[in-house]
Amino acid sequence: MTIQIFGVKKCFDTKKAERYFKERRISYQFIDLAQFSLSKGELQSVKSAVGLNNLINSEAKDYKLLMMDRIITPQGKEEMLLKHSSLYQTPIVRNGKLATVGYKPEVWDSWV
């Protein structure tokens, strides 16, 4: 089992997700979205598991600045997510083809 946590160090839910896996001694890889974004392949994998709109944080500062509310095509939204990692809802927790957005210990329990 290879767990990846995509998040931001200041995000409370990301910290809770890390603590969840640490407490259960499950190794994980943390990817800081402030430095790195999801690759196109990772985005496609996560999108197929959770849906594109669930990945977008409409409360993010950049959401209004980048006029995300006016982008209606899925391709346009994906391009913006690939270019601006600040638009992601965090944490994104990925286990192969399975993924969650947000703090979801009830789902992660089924992975273990």
Salt bridges, closest charged atoms under 4 A:
ASP13 OD1 - LYS16 NZ 3.70
GLU23 OE1 - ARG24 NH1 3.72
ASP69 OD2 - LYS64 NZ 3.68
GLU78 OE2 - LYS47 NZ 2.63
